[in-house]
Amino acid sequence: MYIVEGNIGAGKTTFLNLIKKELEQLTVVLEPIHSWTDQSYGQSLLANFYHNPKRWAYTLETLAMMYRTRDHLEHQKKTNQTIIMERSVYSGHYCFAYNSYTSGFLNDIEWQIYKRWFDFLINRKCRKPYGFIYLQLSPEISYQRIQKRNRKEEKELSLEYLQHIHTRHQEFLIQKKNVSKELKDVPVLIINCDKDFEKDKNQMQKHFDALNLFLAQTQVFAHKEQQPQL
């Protein structure tokens, strides 16, 4: 299993839809974002969070962890497929929930409860991915793209918030700051997405080439780890 990570507006869904179309040997799993943006619970929890983060951070982050863990457990069983998932329980914790805590949206008790659930699920249930694919771009470009796509639940999303989430991704995927020992050795492919790759075939081909090389290199090591020790 591989996981595509990146800030809001990085182009993760677009990237994965292009992979689904051009690299049919890969199994793409999109983020279940509808679970917290539509009216399944009578309201958009994501919009509520952006409007009043102190009230809704714990609700949103706990729900997101539940859905992401469910998908992780379901797809880690499929060892005969090369699966690429959009976002993960890991970035949910190290980027979004941790940012809510450092920003004061989660209080100490909420953070400790969230962390205990995360530690239990990760240490006992979820197998680490073969690699992370980090779609990296500047927060300013993230903000421009979000403004352009004009989703109603993102109307109150600020540049400052995107800058914080960018910092959390850098700490998680590049600096490996405060991440678990199991994740520190997971390789990371960094793809710069400041340029719009959706309409630039040459740019997208460069990303495909980098991805294919990364998959080939990391799967060799992944298969070695799975071999029984004699």
ZIURJO-V201472 format. One record per backbone hydrogen bond with DSSP energy under -0.5 kcal/mol. CO is the residue of the C=O (numbers start at 1). NH is the residue of the N-H. E is the energy in kcal/mol with one decimal. If there is no record, write none. Layout:
BEGIN
co->CO nh->NH e->E
co->CO nh->NH e->E
END
This chain:
BEGIN
co->1 nh->130 e->-3.1
co->1 nh->131 e->-0.8
co->2 nh->85 e->-3.1
co->3 nh->5 e->-0.6
co->3 nh->133 e->-3.2
co->4 nh->87 e->-3.1
co->5 nh->135 e->-2.9
co->7 nh->10 e->-1.8
co->11 nh->15 e->-2.9
co->12 nh->16 e->-2.5
co->13 nh->17 e->-2.4
co->14 nh->18 e->-2.0
co->15 nh->19 e->-1.9
co->16 nh->20 e->-2.5
co->17 nh->21 e->-1.4
co->18 nh->22 e->-2.6
co->19 nh->23 e->-3.1
co->22 nh->24 e->-0.6
co->23 nh->26 e->-1.9
co->25 nh->82 e->-0.5
co->26 nh->28 e->-0.6
co->27 nh->84 e->-2.9
co->29 nh->86 e->-2.3
co->31 nh->33 e->-2.0
co->32 nh->35 e->-2.0
co->33 nh->36 e->-1.6
co->33 nh->37 e->-0.8
co->34 nh->38 e->-1.8
co->36 nh->46 e->-2.6
co->39 nh->42 e->-2.0
co->43 nh->41 e->-0.6
co->43 nh->45 e->-0.8
co->44 nh->48 e->-2.2
co->45 nh->49 e->-2.2
co->46 nh->50 e->-2.3
co->47 nh->51 e->-1.8
co->48 nh->52 e->-2.9
co->52 nh->55 e->-0.7
co->52 nh->56 e->-1.8
co->53 nh->57 e->-2.2
co->56 nh->60 e->-2.7
co->57 nh->61 e->-2.9
co->58 nh->62 e->-2.1
co->59 nh->63 e->-2.0
co->60 nh->64 e->-2.7
co->61 nh->65 e->-2.2
co->62 nh->66 e->-2.0
co->63 nh->67 e->-2.2
co->64 nh->68 e->-2.7
co->65 nh->69 e->-2.4
co->66 nh->70 e->-2.1
co->67 nh->71 e->-2.2
co->68 nh->72 e->-2.3
co->69 nh->73 e->-2.8
co->70 nh->74 e->-2.0
co->71 nh->75 e->-2.4
co->72 nh->76 e->-2.0
co->74 nh->77 e->-0.5
co->75 nh->78 e->-1.1
co->77 nh->79 e->-1.9
co->78 nh->81 e->-1.3
co->81 nh->83 e->-0.8
co->82 nh->27 e->-2.9
co->83 nh->2 e->-2.9
co->84 nh->29 e->-2.5
co->85 nh->4 e->-3.5
co->85 nh->87 e->-0.7
co->88 nh->92 e->-1.9
co->89 nh->93 e->-1.3
co->90 nh->94 e->-3.2
co->91 nh->95 e->-1.9
co->91 nh->96 e->-2.0
co->92 nh->97 e->-2.9
co->93 nh->98 e->-2.1
co->95 nh->99 e->-1.1
co->96 nh->100 e->-2.0
co->97 nh->101 e->-2.1
co->98 nh->102 e->-2.7
co->99 nh->103 e->-1.8
co->100 nh->105 e->-2.6
co->100 nh->106 e->-1.4
co->101 nh->104 e->-1.3
co->107 nh->111 e->-2.5
co->108 nh->112 e->-2.3
co->109 nh->113 e->-2.3
co->110 nh->114 e->-2.5
co->111 nh->115 e->-2.8
co->112 nh->116 e->-2.0
co->113 nh->117 e->-1.9
co->114 nh->118 e->-2.5
co->115 nh->119 e->-3.0
co->116 nh->120 e->-2.1
co->117 nh->121 e->-2.5
co->118 nh->122 e->-2.8
co->119 nh->123 e->-2.2
co->120 nh->124 e->-1.7
co->121 nh->125 e->-1.9
co->121 nh->126 e->-2.0
co->130 nh->187 e->-0.6
co->131 nh->3 e->-1.9
co->132 nh->134 e->-0.6
co->132 nh->189 e->-2.9
co->133 nh->5 e->-2.6
co->133 nh->135 e->-0.7
co->134 nh->136 e->-1.1
co->134 nh->191 e->-2.8
co->135 nh->7 e->-0.5
co->136 nh->193 e->-3.5
co->138 nh->142 e->-2.0
co->139 nh->143 e->-2.5
co->140 nh->144 e->-2.0
co->141 nh->145 e->-2.4
co->142 nh->146 e->-2.3
co->143 nh->147 e->-2.4
co->144 nh->148 e->-1.9
co->145 nh->149 e->-2.4
co->146 nh->150 e->-1.7
co->151 nh->154 e->-1.5
co->152 nh->155 e->-1.1
co->154 nh->157 e->-1.8
co->158 nh->162 e->-1.7
co->159 nh->163 e->-2.3
co->160 nh->164 e->-1.9
co->161 nh->165 e->-2.4
co->162 nh->166 e->-2.3
co->163 nh->167 e->-2.0
co->164 nh->168 e->-2.2
co->165 nh->169 e->-2.1
co->166 nh->170 e->-2.2
co->167 nh->171 e->-2.4
co->168 nh->172 e->-2.4
co->169 nh->173 e->-2.9
co->169 nh->174 e->-0.5
co->170 nh->174 e->-1.7
co->170 nh->175 e->-2.5
co->171 nh->177 e->-3.0
co->176 nh->179 e->-0.8
co->180 nh->183 e->-0.8
co->180 nh->184 e->-1.1
co->181 nh->185 e->-0.6
co->183 nh->186 e->-1.7
co->187 nh->132 e->-2.5
co->188 nh->190 e->-0.6
co->189 nh->134 e->-3.1
co->189 nh->191 e->-0.6
co->190 nh->192 e->-0.5
co->191 nh->136 e->-2.2
co->195 nh->197 e->-0.8
co->199 nh->201 e->-0.8
co->200 nh->204 e->-2.4
co->201 nh->205 e->-2.3
co->202 nh->206 e->-1.8
co->203 nh->207 e->-1.7
co->204 nh->208 e->-2.5
co->205 nh->209 e->-2.7
co->206 nh->210 e->-2.3
co->207 nh->211 e->-2.4
co->208 nh->212 e->-2.9
co->209 nh->213 e->-2.1
co->210 nh->214 e->-2.2
co->211 nh->215 e->-2.7
co->212 nh->216 e->-2.2
co->213 nh->217 e->-2.4
co->214 nh->218 e->-2.6
co->215 nh->219 e->-2.1
co->216 nh->220 e->-1.0
co->217 nh->221 e->-1.1
co->218 nh->222 e->-2.4
co->219 nh->223 e->-2.4
co->220 nh->224 e->-1.4
co->221 nh->225 e->-2.0
co->222 nh->226 e->-1.2
co->223 nh->227 e->-0.7
co->224 nh->227 e->-0.9
END
